[in-house]
Amino acid sequence: MNTAATAGTWTLGDLEVNRVGYGAMRLTGNGMMGNSDGAPIDRAAAVALLHRAFELGVDHIDTAAFYFSPLRSANELINRALAGWGGDVAVATKVGPGRDAGGEWQPMARPDQLRGQVEENLRQLGRDQLDVVNLRRNGPGLESIAEHFGALAELRRAGLIRHLGLSNVRPEHVTEALAIAPVVCVQNSYGLDWRRADESGLVDLCGERGIAFVPFFAVSGLRREAAAGQEGDARVRSVARAHGATPAQVRLAWTLHRGPHVLAIPGTTDPAHLTENIAAGALRLTAEELALLDAPGEKAAGN
């Protein structure tokens, strides 16, 4: 059986991780928009799913304190899973956005509020130090990240944070942050149908600077949190048939082929999909298939 190690490894500072990880957003039964209409996942099933991911070589997880629904918290589920696991798993969380107890989104945190968010992640995850903390820009309003990133750099020097990253940023924000402290990863929306990070040069910049580029919504694309639908891109379907793979695996493989510094953090609550997502790291696309997928052409339905 293919494991997360099949795709190779990358280093987040001094943390070597397999390039295929796991995104915890879907564990709570709701998405980033705060909707809680979906039934919450059973706690035991969530912990079992995470343990299965670890067994298959997943050694880095993406989460956030604002990934919660009325009955579930992604951080709490990860805490439970790690308490019953003997191996090393790097946990990357993010700060900046926040939600109140009722799930309503709050304005972007001020620099002086970031310590509270970091401490809340520490409490929920049951840790004395966070492996990676990403500063996430919440919308276009924050043009300069220097003051916010500087506040996190202080917390890193204080020992609360091991490594720093960025999320939802432009190339100039990476340059601005690097003048303050090392950046180990950048998380942005990116996939076959949403290549803004190529157009801006962000993916290449990260590669040049030795920074991991971590796409989110790599499979769902512009559908974002929507449930998976029928694949609308004939090219993806064709490549999937040629490999006996699923369209989702082809989309994940395409992102991983973008460079050795590109990681994957697909999320799911389905054990079968978990296995498929991890196996995508073993999918090797030919130069002709990559050229076919890279060329302008048919877009997925609804995009």
N, C-alpha and C positions, 0 to 999 in steps of 0.2 A: 504494500500500500504506500502511496506517495505521502510524504510528510512535508511540513513547512520548510524543512531544511533543503528540499529539492530545488527551491528557487535561489539558493545561495544566501549569503549573509551580508549585513552592513553594520557599521558601528555608529551608535548614538553616543558620542563622546567616548567613554570607556566601556560602554555597554554593547557587546556584540549580540545582534539579534538576527533571527531568520527573517527574510524579507516579507514573508506572508504572516500577518498578525490577525488581530480580531478587533472589530469595532463594537462597543458595548451599547450603543444607543438603543437598539431594538430590544434589549433585554427588559426594558421597563414597561413595555406595552403601549408606549406612546412615542411621539417623535419630537423634533425640535420645536414644532409649533405649539407644544403644550397641550395638544388634544389627548384626552385619556379615554377615548371611546372603546379602544381595544381591550379585550380581557387581559388582565395581568398574567404574566408567565408564572407558573408554579416555581416557588423558590428552589425546591429540590431538583426540578428539571433544569433550571438555569444553572445551578451549581454543577450538575452532571454534565451539562453542555460545555461549560468552561473547562471542566476536568478533561473532557474528551478532546477539546482543542489543545490543551497542554500535552496530552498523550500523543497527539499528532504533530507536535513540534512547535506549536504557537508559543512564543516566549515574549511577545509584547502585545499589550492591550491598550486601546484608546478609550478614554472615558471622560466624564466631567461630572461635577457635583450637580449641574443643572439637568442631567439625564435622570429624571425621576417622574413617576406618576403617583397618584394618591397612595398606592400600596407597595410600590417598588422603587428602589434606588439602585442604579447601576453600580455605584461605588460600594454599596452594602453587599450586593451579590458578589462582586469581585472580592471583597474582603473575606466573605465566607468561603469562597472557592480557594483562595490562596491560603487560608488558615488550614485547609485540609490537603494541601499540596506541598510536596517536599522540594520541588525544583525552583529554580530562579525564573521569575517572570517580571519583565520591566513593565511598569504602568505609566502611561503618558496621560496626563489630564490637562485641562485647559481652564483658564480664568479670563475674566473680562466681562462677559455676559453674566446675567444672574436672573433667577426667578424667585418670586416670593413663595410662601408656604402654599398658597392656592394655585401655584403654577403660572401666574402672570409674569410676563417678562418685565424686567426692570431696566432702567437706562444703563449704558455701559459704566462699569465701575470706575471710580476715580482712582488715581494712583495710590492714595492713602487707604483705599478700601481693599486693595489686592491682598494684603496680608490676611485679612479676615477670610477671604475666599480660599487662600492657600491653607490656612489653618482648618477650615471646614473640610477640605479634601483630605488633609492628614487625619482628621478625626474619623471621617467616614471610612477611609481605607485602612485605618488602624496602623498607621505608619509614623515613624519619627522623621522621615525624609521622603520627599516625592522624587521619583526617578527623573521624570521629565514634566515640566510645566510649560504649556504653550500659551502665549498671550494671543488671544483671539480678538481681532478687530470686529466689533459688532456693528456692521453696516459701514457706510462710507464717511460717517461724520468725523472719525478720528484720523486726521491727515498725518500728524506726527505721532509716532509711538515712543519717542525718546523718554518722556517722563514715566510712562507706564512700564516700559521695558527696564528702565533704570531702577524702578521700585522692585521689580522681580530680581534684578541683579543683586540688589542689597540683600534680599531674602536668600539668594544663592550663597552669598558670602557668609550669611549667618548660619548656613547649614541646613535650612529647611528644604532647599531644592538642590538636586544634584546637577541637572542640566536644564537648559532653556530652549524653547522653540517658539515658532510663530504660527498663526493660523489666519486665513482669509486676508492675505497681505499682497502687496505689489513688490516688485524688485527693489524699489527705493526704500521700502521698509526694512528689507533684509540688510541692505547696506547701512541704514541708520542703526539697526540693532547691533550689527557686527562691530561698530565703533564703540559699543558699550560693554558687550560681553559676548562670549562664544554662542553660536546658534547651532544646535545639532539637528534640527528638523524644521520643515515648513509644511504645513497642512493647508491644502486648498482644494476646492472643488475642481475635478479634472477627470476627463474620460474621453472615450472615442467621439462623443457628440458635443463635448464642451472643452475646448482646447485653449481657453483664454491664457492659461499659464504657458502655453507654447508661444502664442502671439506676443506676449509681454516679455518673453525670454526668461521667465522665472524658473522653469524646469532646468534649463541649461545653466543658469546662474548657480542654482543649488549644486549641480554636478561639478561645476568648476571650483566651488568653494568647499567641496566635500561634505555638503549638507544633505541629509536625507530629504527627499521630496515624497510626501505621503498624501496621495489623492484620497478624497472622500467623494462619495457618490460615483465611484468609478464604474459601477455596474448600472445603477439606476439613471445616471446622467441627469437630464433635466426633469425626470420624474421625481427626483430627490427621494423623499420618504414614501412615495406611493408604492403600493404592492407591485411586485413584479408582474409585468404583462407579457403578451406575446411579442417576441422579437420582431421589430419592424424593419430592420436593415437586412436586405437580401444578402449583402456581402458577409455579414456576421453569420447568417444562417449557413451560407455556403462553406465558410471556413470551419464552422462547427461540425458540419456533416463530414467533411474531409478528415477530421481528427476523431470522430466519434465522441465529440465533446458537446457541452451545452453552450448556448450563446453567452451566458454569464461567464463561463470559464474563458471563452475567447476574449471577452472584454477585459477581464482581469489580466489575462496573459498579455494583451496588447499594452496595457499600462506598464507591466513589468519589463517588457521588451524596450521600453522607452529609455532605460539606462540602469546600470547596476545600483545607482543610488535611489531608485524609485521603489518604495515599499507598497504594500497593500494591506488595508484594514477592513475587509468586507465583514459585515455584520449579519447575523441571522439567528433565529430561534429554532431552526429546523436542523436536527442532527445530520440528515442526509445532505442538505445544502452546505452545512459546515464542511463535510468531507469533500464535496465537490469544489468548494471555494479553495480549500487548501491544496487539492490536487491540481488546480489551475497553474500552480507554480512549476509544474513539470511539463506544461504544454509549451512546445517549441514551435513557434510560427516561422514559416519559411520567408525568405526575402520577398518572394512574389506575393505571399499572403499579406505581409506587412505593407507592401506597396499598394495592394488592393484596398486595404482598410484605411490607409493614410490618404488616399486620393479623394478629392472632393467628389461627392456623389450622393447617393440616396441616404437620407437621414432616417433615424428611427421614427416610427409612427408617433405623432404627437409632438415632435421636436421641430 
